Structure formats: structure tokens, C-alpha cells
Amino acid sequence: MTTEEYDDRAALSTGERAREWLVIYLKGVFMGAADAVPGVSGGTIALITGIYERLITAITDVDPLVITLLPELRSADGRRQFRARLVEMDIPFLLVLGAGVVTALVTVAGLVEAAESAVPALLFAFFFGLIAASAIVLREEVDLSTPGRIAAGLSGFAFAFVLAGEITGTLPHTLPVLAVAGAIAICAMILPGISGAFILLLLGQYLFLSETLSAFVDALFGLLSGGSLAAVISPGTVVVVFGVGALIGLFSISHAVRFALDRYREATLTFLVALMVGALRLPASEILDNVAAWTPGRALAVVGVALVGAFCVLVVDFYTADIDY
């Protein structure tokens, strides 16, 4: 954040500042809702709402050395200096935006868990529509003009197609796997295009994490009515490890993704879109596995829900047609 921007925000009245934080929080809610389901990413929503550049700048401006100011908090001058440094790095913006994202993730996690138990075929039909439409929307980013880019597209499709057929019951939900999944998924979340939920679905961790997050939230609320602390520890450990992995990815792997986009943009985007096409095998298989007998009514329901998912993506694309991913 520049000195001029800091002075402008400092000059806002309490009401104006509260409205600004509310708007940022709501933008975070929209970002989290988009990234909580396999389809368009939260980065796309950040672009739509005009905060993408500020988000990337704030992330890259975070300086871990700010912790060296902690011993100075004992004095009023030290606290002012520490607060000014946080504002300079736009940490309040990241915290408010992050609160909105977390709110949406928690809400959607409960909905996904309920849908998985009640209507799994329709849930994956919705995912199929989201992913398929997202791949169509990003088709212009596919470049097959060179052998290297063709190889990138074929390798992306093959990798996702094979992995999507192998993940069920084979990739463990161990803490190291979850940490790596968090690191990779967060990179997708901040990039316009593919959502972090899509990566988690591809890695076979999406439904497990949705259920775990829902259980963790329920256990936290249970503490208020005399519930057991032990019920919080198990899902809480998973959430914390995943979050730590996400933080590591946010400040490390994301730089590698940015390097790939800067140096090999066309090949990287072709690989990412091909991933989406190959991964369609997963929701398609889940639909077939969860429909005991195909009747006209069931077929119509599956196709209808898939079209709803596709429509959601196309609506977002309609309002982002002028955005250069």
C-alpha cells in the first residue's frame, strides 16, 4: 500500500471505513463460495470485483520480519509502529477478506456434506457441469501451435484422466497428504481460472475435507452447550494442517506457479485446461456409481443439475468477458 493510499484510507470516517470493510468481507464471501465448489476460482471473482491486484500486492508485501517488532509492543510508540507496519502491508485487508472466504467455505462445506449423503449423483452432476463449462470458458487459453504446447495439453489430460480413475480409496487422508493438497489448492484459488476445490476433487480430498470442516464447526458449537473437547481435536488437527499447507503454498508454491505463467504462459494454461477436461472422468464415474437404475426422471434430474452448474459458470463468464486471464 502506498503512502497516499494509506493517507486516503486514514481520512475515512468511521462509517465510511465500516462500509469499506463490509464490502471487502462480502467480496471474500463471494470468493470463498466460488472456490468451495469445483469450477471457477476465487481469483476470477477477485478480478470481477476489482480487488485482484490489491490481493496479489498484499500477499507479496507480507514481510515475516514484522515479528521483530513484537518486543516493542510494551511501549505505546512500539504499538503504533507495529500497527502502522501492518497497515502498510495491508494486513487488515487480508484478514477481513479472509474472514469472508472462511465464512463461505464453512457454509458450503455443510451443504456439500448434506448433498453427498442425500443426493450424491446430483452433487457430482453439478460438479460435472461446473468443470465442463469452466473448461469451455477457458478454451481460448488453449494453444496447440507448438509441439511443446501439444505435449503440455496431452500430459495434462492424461495425468488428470488417470489420476481421476485411481483416487477412490487409494490416496490416503494422512496429514502430510493434506498439507500438500492445501499448498497446491491455495495456488489454484488465487489464480483466475481453476478453483482450489477442483484440485482437491482431483486429489481425492474434497469430500473428506468438506465433511471434516463441517464436523469441526459442529464440534466448536457443541462446546458452547457442554460438548467434549476431544470431539474438536481430531477434525481440528486436519483443518490446522491443511491450513498450514495452504499458507506454505500461498507464500512459496504460488511463486513457482507465477514463474511458470510468466515464462511459459501458453503451455501452462493449456496444461491447466487439459487437466479440467481429463478430470471429468471423476464426476462422471461417481454419477454412474450412484445411480442404481436409469429412468427418464433420473436422467432428466442429472442432466438438469449439470446444466445448472454449467449455467452458473456461464453467468460468471458473461460478466468477465473483457478480462484477460
ROGUFI-586806 format. One line per field, with one value per residue (C-alpha): x, z, y. Coordinates in nm, 4 decimals. Example, Ala and Ser with C-alpha at 12.3 -4.5 7.8 and 13.67 -1.06 7.14 Angstrom:
// residues 2
px	[1.2300 / 1.3670]
pz	[0.7800 / 0.7140]
py	[-0.4500 / -0.1060]
***
This chain:
// residues 325
px	[0.0000 / 0.1404 / 0.1662 / -0.1055 / -0.3446 / -0.2739 / -0.3473 / -0.6696 / -0.7979 / -0.6936 / -0.9055 / -1.2228 / -1.4887 / -1.5805 / -1.8962 / -1.7133 / -1.4431 / -1.7028 / -1.8758 / -1.5421 / -1.4644 / -1.8157 / -1.7748 / -1.4352 / -1.5834 / -1.8670 / -1.6189 / -1.4362 / -1.7640 / -1.8147 / -1.4556 / -1.4914 / -1.8233 / -1.6730 / -1.3664 / -1.5576 / -1.7032 / -1.5062 / -1.5403 / -1.4322 / -1.1782 / -1.1854 / -0.9213 / -1.1789 / -1.4195 / -1.1388 / -1.0936 / -1.4665 / -1.4910 / -1.1797 / -0.9570 / -0.7275 / -0.4305 / -0.4654 / -0.4870 / -0.1703 / 0.0129 / -0.0880 / 0.0225 / 0.3606 / 0.4113 / 0.3816 / 0.7152 / 0.7795 / 1.0376 / 0.7492 / 0.7690 / 1.0937 / 0.8743 / 0.6855 / 0.9245 / 0.8476 / 0.4768 / 0.5408 / 0.5556 / 0.2885 / 0.5326 / 0.6171 / 0.2496 / 0.1941 / 0.4905 / 0.3712 / 0.0174 / 0.1468 / 0.3608 / 0.0610 / -0.1482 / 0.1364 / 0.1373 / -0.2449 / -0.2857 / -0.6298 / -0.7500 / -0.6212 / -0.7803 / -1.1240 / -1.1177 / -1.0004 / -1.2840 / -1.5313 / -1.3654 / -1.3721 / -1.7384 / -1.8293 / -1.6117 / -1.7747 / -2.1240 / -2.0642 / -1.8919 / -2.2127 / -2.4187 / -2.1792 / -2.1858 / -2.5663 / -2.5850 / -2.3333 / -2.5479 / -2.8833 / -2.8205 / -2.4602 / -2.5389 / -2.6874 / -2.3964 / -2.1459 / -2.3703 / -2.3475 / -1.9680 / -1.9582 / -2.1459 / -1.9211 / -1.5978 / -1.7111 / -1.8365 / -1.5191 / -1.3083 / -1.5241 / -1.4977 / -1.1175 / -1.0870 / -0.9362 / -0.6416 / -0.5535 / -0.2676 / -0.1627 / 0.0553 / 0.3854 / 0.4915 / 0.5718 / 0.2240 / 0.0631 / 0.2693 / 0.1590 / -0.2067 / -0.1784 / 0.0164 / -0.2362 / -0.5301 / -0.3594 / -0.2442 / -0.5908 / -0.7713 / -0.5508 / -0.5481 / -0.9257 / -0.9619 / -0.7233 / -0.8028 / -1.1030 / -0.9792 / -0.6126 / -0.4955 / -0.4845 / -0.6180 / -0.2953 / -0.1683 / 0.1288 / -0.1007 / -0.3482 / -0.0720 / 0.0487 / -0.3108 / -0.3605 / -0.0437 / -0.1476 / -0.5134 / -0.4397 / -0.2352 / -0.5373 / -0.7554 / -0.5595 / -0.5212 / -0.8060 / -0.9492 / -0.9370 / -1.0701 / -0.8926 / -1.1890 / -1.1272 / -0.7701 / -0.8938 / -1.1524 / -0.8820 / -0.6632 / -0.9495 / -0.9552 / -1.2536 / -1.5384 / -1.3229 / -1.2241 / -1.5815 / -1.7039 / -1.4143 / -1.4655 / -1.8364 / -1.7620 / -1.5090 / -1.7576 / -2.0277 / -1.7854 / -1.6919 / -2.0558 / -2.1024 / -1.8523 / -2.0923 / -2.3524 / -2.1156 / -1.9741 / -1.6466 / -1.3147 / -1.1967 / -1.4540 / -1.2801 / -0.9241 / -0.9435 / -1.1134 / -0.9355 / -0.5973 / -0.6909 / -0.8133 / -0.4986 / -0.2602 / -0.4472 / -0.4372 / -0.0627 / -0.0096 / -0.2215 / -0.0120 / 0.3083 / 0.1657 / 0.0457 / 0.3934 / 0.6079 / 0.4449 / 0.2437 / 0.5726 / 0.6538 / 0.3119 / 0.3644 / 0.7088 / 0.5524 / 0.2875 / 0.5453 / 0.7874 / 0.5583 / 0.2139 / 0.0564 / 0.1883 / 0.0904 / -0.2648 / -0.3029 / -0.1902 / -0.4371 / -0.7373 / -0.6452 / -0.6417 / -1.0037 / -1.1095 / -0.9308 / -1.0704 / -1.4291 / -1.3815 / -1.4188 / -1.7663 / -1.8864 / -1.7783 / -1.9382 / -2.2673 / -2.2713 / -2.1792 / -2.4582 / -2.7441 / -2.8794 / -3.1171 / -3.1546 / -3.5102 / -3.6292 / -3.6846 / -3.3366 / -3.1712 / -3.3601 / -3.2610 / -2.8914 / -2.8809 / -3.0795 / -2.8498 / -2.5423 / -2.6902 / -2.7490 / -2.3808 / -2.2798 / -2.5158 / -2.3525 / -2.0132 / -2.1509 / -2.3087 / -1.9702 / -1.8091 / -2.0708 / -1.9640 / -1.5915 / -1.5805 / -1.3423 / -1.0963 / -0.7619 / -0.6793]
pz	[0.0000 / -0.0958 / 0.1440 / -0.0497 / -0.0264 / 0.3459 / 0.4000 / 0.1962 / 0.3998 / 0.7264 / 0.6313 / 0.6033 / 0.8665 / 1.0947 / 0.8941 / 0.5611 / 0.6927 / 0.8247 / 0.4856 / 0.3132 / 0.5400 / 0.4894 / 0.1122 / 0.1340 / 0.3618 / 0.1152 / -0.1708 / 0.0355 / 0.0807 / -0.2962 / -0.3490 / -0.0942 / -0.2379 / -0.5865 / -0.4716 / -0.2450 / -0.5442 / -0.8387 / -1.1112 / -1.1415 / -0.8903 / -0.6210 / -0.8250 / -1.1002 / -0.8501 / -0.7242 / -1.0809 / -1.1240 / -0.8022 / -0.8732 / -0.5856 / -0.7620 / -0.7969 / -0.4367 / -0.3216 / -0.5044 / -0.3891 / -0.0274 / -0.0373 / -0.1885 / 0.0530 / 0.3620 / 0.5447 / 0.8088 / 0.9691 / 1.1156 / 1.4106 / 1.5121 / 1.6229 / 1.8768 / 2.1673 / 2.1162 / 2.1883 / 2.5531 / 2.4690 / 2.3127 / 2.0431 / 1.9628 / 1.9302 / 1.6944 / 1.4854 / 1.4733 / 1.3785 / 1.1061 / 0.9615 / 0.9487 / 0.7727 / 0.5319 / 0.4354 / 0.4044 / 0.6645 / 0.7746 / 0.4159 / 0.4058 / 0.7416 / 0.6516 / 0.3062 / 0.4580 / 0.7120 / 0.4240 / 0.2438 / 0.5576 / 0.6185 / 0.2713 / 0.2974 / 0.6257 / 0.4881 / 0.1623 / 0.3439 / 0.5320 / 0.2138 / 0.0326 / 0.3188 / 0.3204 / -0.0581 / -0.0577 / 0.1869 / 0.0257 / -0.3492 / -0.4408 / -0.8108 / -0.8359 / -0.6415 / -0.8886 / -1.1809 / -1.0566 / -1.0342 / -1.3853 / -1.5218 / -1.3374 / -1.4573 / -1.8153 / -1.8556 / -1.6967 / -1.9498 / -2.2322 / -2.0979 / -2.0845 / -2.4288 / -2.5754 / -2.3384 / -2.5044 / -2.7526 / -2.9540 / -3.2027 / -3.0983 / -3.0154 / -2.6603 / -2.6014 / -2.7575 / -2.5217 / -2.2284 / -2.3221 / -2.3708 / -2.0480 / -1.8537 / -1.9888 / -1.9365 / -1.5851 / -1.4743 / -1.6503 / -1.4944 / -1.1506 / -1.1559 / -1.2079 / -0.9296 / -0.6416 / -0.4935 / -0.1855 / -0.2850 / -0.1821 / 0.1984 / 0.4076 / 0.6021 / 0.7429 / 0.5001 / 0.2005 / 0.3317 / 0.3829 / 0.0245 / -0.1017 / 0.0830 / -0.0653 / -0.4195 / -0.3819 / -0.2498 / -0.5622 / -0.7766 / -0.5558 / -0.6161 / -0.9903 / -1.2216 / -1.3831 / -1.1981 / -0.8422 / -0.5432 / -0.4893 / -0.8338 / -0.7330 / -0.4091 / -0.6022 / -0.8401 / -0.5456 / -0.3790 / -0.0732 / -0.1447 / 0.0150 / 0.3088 / 0.3825 / 0.3420 / 0.5940 / 0.8312 / 0.8206 / 0.8856 / 1.1780 / 1.3177 / 1.3087 / 1.4682 / 1.7431 / 1.8121 / 1.8516 / 2.0622 / 2.3149 / 2.3873 / 2.5038 / 2.7079 / 2.4314 / 2.4512 / 2.3664 / 2.2284 / 1.9505 / 1.8370 / 1.8364 / 1.5591 / 1.2876 / 1.4179 / 1.3580 / 0.9964 / 0.9467 / 1.1022 / 0.8985 / 0.5790 / 0.6677 / 0.7359 / 0.3989 / 0.2367 / 0.3976 / 0.2784 / -0.0709 / -0.0638 / 0.0045 / -0.1802 / -0.4412 / -0.5719 / -0.6795 / -0.8820 / -1.0482 / -1.1263 / -1.2713 / -1.4976 / -1.6150 / -1.6738 / -1.8667 / -2.0233 / -2.0094 / -2.3099 / -2.2214 / -1.8548 / -1.9313 / -2.1888 / -1.9258 / -1.6691 / -1.9042 / -2.0183 / -1.6511 / -1.6243 / -1.9288 / -1.8134 / -1.4618 / -1.5893 / -1.5576 / -1.1796 / -1.1535 / -1.4463 / -1.2652 / -0.9404 / -1.1188 / -1.2744 / -0.9429 / -0.7539 / -0.9977 / -0.9441 / -1.2414 / -1.5120 / -1.5570 / -1.7610 / -1.4387 / -1.3002 / -1.6323 / -1.6556 / -1.2986 / -1.3587 / -1.6863 / -1.5400 / -1.2399 / -1.4638 / -1.6775 / -1.3664 / -1.2782 / -1.6303 / -1.6243 / -1.3065 / -1.4783 / -1.7964 / -1.5940 / -1.4376 / -1.7821 / -1.9177 / -1.6635 / -1.7163 / -2.0958 / -2.1060 / -1.8556 / -1.9807 / -1.7713]
py	[0.0000 / 0.3400 / 0.6332 / 0.8186 / 0.5211 / 0.4907 / 0.8609 / 0.8385 / 0.5446 / 0.7079 / 1.0081 / 0.7989 / 0.8449 / 0.5558 / 0.4882 / 0.5002 / 0.2693 / 0.0254 / 0.0210 / -0.0393 / -0.3365 / -0.4761 / -0.4592 / -0.6325 / -0.9004 / -0.9658 / -0.9896 / -1.2518 / -1.4399 / -1.4456 / -1.5598 / -1.8397 / -1.9540 / -1.9743 / -2.1645 / -2.4018 / -2.5859 / -2.7307 / -2.4697 / -2.1075 / -1.9835 / -1.7216 / -1.5408 / -1.4945 / -1.3371 / -1.1123 / -0.9917 / -0.9323 / -0.7325 / -0.5245 / -0.6380 / -0.8876 / -0.6520 / -0.5372 / -0.9002 / -1.0062 / -0.6940 / -0.7523 / -1.1166 / -1.0335 / -0.7427 / -0.9620 / -0.9423 / -1.2115 / -0.9824 / -0.7831 / -1.0232 / -0.8490 / -0.5574 / -0.7713 / -0.6959 / -0.3265 / -0.3746 / -0.2963 / 0.0755 / 0.2953 / 0.4069 / 0.0441 / -0.0448 / 0.2474 / 0.1410 / -0.2194 / -0.1154 / 0.1166 / -0.1641 / -0.3992 / -0.1356 / -0.0659 / -0.4373 / -0.4221 / -0.6973 / -0.5671 / -0.6091 / -0.9690 / -1.0512 / -0.9111 / -1.0701 / -1.3980 / -1.3887 / -1.3667 / -1.6576 / -1.8740 / -1.7900 / -1.9131 / -2.2244 / -2.3274 / -2.2696 / -2.4559 / -2.7435 / -2.8150 / -2.8031 / -3.0382 / -3.2874 / -3.2875 / -3.3243 / -3.6093 / -3.8052 / -3.7287 / -3.6942 / -3.7902 / -3.8376 / -3.4887 / -3.3399 / -3.4802 / -3.3865 / -3.0289 / -3.0607 / -3.2092 / -2.9085 / -2.6646 / -2.8246 / -2.8840 / -2.5272 / -2.3879 / -2.5783 / -2.4401 / -2.0865 / -2.1156 / -2.2787 / -1.9627 / -2.0065 / -2.3387 / -2.3036 / -2.6097 / -2.4242 / -2.5838 / -2.9421 / -2.8356 / -2.6951 / -3.0010 / -3.2150 / -2.9965 / -3.0432 / -3.4181 / -3.4647 / -3.2572 / -3.4558 / -3.7916 / -3.7055 / -3.5955 / -3.8806 / -4.1479 / -3.9857 / -3.9427 / -4.3159 / -4.4076 / -4.1743 / -4.3547 / -4.5350 / -4.5091 / -4.1635 / -4.1581 / -3.8731 / -3.8513 / -3.5245 / -3.4962 / -3.5557 / -3.2977 / -3.0404 / -3.0850 / -3.0708 / -2.7420 / -2.5963 / -2.6862 / -2.5896 / -2.2405 / -2.1653 / -2.2509 / -2.0342 / -1.7143 / -1.7741 / -1.6773 / -1.9887 / -2.3201 / -2.3391 / -2.4866 / -2.7191 / -2.8678 / -2.9538 / -3.1108 / -3.3112 / -3.4296 / -3.5318 / -3.7190 / -3.4915 / -3.2672 / -3.4621 / -3.5705 / -3.2113 / -3.0870 / -3.3438 / -3.2745 / -2.8984 / -2.9425 / -3.1766 / -2.9292 / -2.6409 / -2.8572 / -2.9608 / -2.5985 / -2.5017 / -2.8144 / -2.6785 / -2.3943 / -2.6453 / -2.8583 / -3.0762 / -3.2648 / -3.1000 / -3.4345 / -3.4051 / -3.0854 / -3.2167 / -3.4769 / -3.2656 / -2.9569 / -3.1180 / -3.1874 / -2.8291 / -2.6804 / -2.8992 / -2.8210 / -2.4501 / -2.4609 / -2.6288 / -2.3594 / -2.0847 / -2.2511 / -2.2760 / -1.9174 / -1.7816 / -2.0379 / -2.2606 / -1.9657 / -1.8061 / -2.1186 / -2.1037 / -1.7368 / -1.8184 / -2.0828 / -1.8366 / -1.5635 / -1.7857 / -2.0461 / -1.8866 / -2.0610 / -2.4074 / -2.3670 / -2.2564 / -2.5340 / -2.7848 / -2.6451 / -2.6521 / -3.0044 / -3.1053 / -2.9981 / -3.1986 / -3.5129 / -3.4800 / -3.5010 / -3.8760 / -3.8439 / -3.6846 / -3.8969 / -4.2154 / -4.1003 / -4.0297 / -4.3756 / -4.5416 / -4.3649 / -4.4240 / -4.7743 / -4.7678 / -4.5069 / -4.3931 / -4.0924 / -3.8996 / -3.9713 / -3.8917 / -3.5628 / -3.4712 / -3.5466 / -3.3559 / -3.0668 / -3.0260 / -3.0454 / -2.7689 / -2.5588 / -2.5954 / -2.5004 / -2.2027 / -2.0695 / -2.0670 / -1.9107 / -1.6303 / -1.5544 / -1.5671 / -1.3249 / -1.0648 / -1.1318 / -1.1458 / -0.8493 / -0.9977 / -1.1258 / -1.4298]
***
